[in-house]
Amino acid sequence: VNGNEVSFPYQQKKLLCLIIKYSLDDGISSVRLSKIMWPDKSEDKVKNSRGVAINHLRKLLDNFNGVSLVYENSHFKLQCSGPFSCDWMDFREESLKEQPDMDKVMSIVSRGKFLPFIDDPVFDSFKENTESLLISMLNGEIMNCYDRKQYVNILDLADVVFHTDSLNEQALICQLNALVKLKRTEDALVRYSAFVKEYAAMYDAEYEHDFKSLIK
């Protein structure tokens, strides 16, 4: 509200991200939330811990306009309106559209990976599903740009793919061909060499395609 950056302790970050994950649906049940956040606590202790954590999160969210944490039908979810925005929610809504606004998607994902600060198995499938969806969207747009001969756009799109999947072969092929079309063959060779080096380090094997075989 006052233009200040709000710091969330790790537990509130994890709690908030769990609620965000389910907020585009019916929310997350208090039972499921408790099992994830406090798996080793007894039922009476969980209820107290959950109450304290939820109240703390609500106080943190009071610093923002247009968002509140609601509890309905035994489920927690965020209620959002007005000036409030959430990168993952905005990305998810675009992904559900038949024709997503790729400029909006790029403005979100070019800033980096989702949830880079959380290394918790609870979020592994969430991250993997989000990244898989993102790569599918970006690779689809890369192919559209290639058909439209928008080669410069392909370079930006491919870079974002590589932030998530540094050995994505489809993005590599399109990027190399775009560079060649732009008469930047030397840059394409440098990019190919970097890919081959990383591939060898990752898989302890040589990449099976040479540069010329990838150029169409």
Secondary structure, 3 states (H helix, E strand, C coil): CCCCCCCCCHHHHHHHHHHHHHHCCCCEEHHHHHHHHCCCCCHHHHHHHHHHHHHHHHHHHCCCCCEEEEEECCEEEEEECCCCCCHHHHHHHHHCCCCCCHHHHHHHHCCCCCCCCCCCHHHHHHHHHHHHHHHHHHHHHHHHHHHCCCHHHHHHHHHHHHHHCCCCHHHHHHHHHHHHHCCCHHHHHHHHHHHHHHHHHHHCCCCCCCHHHHCC
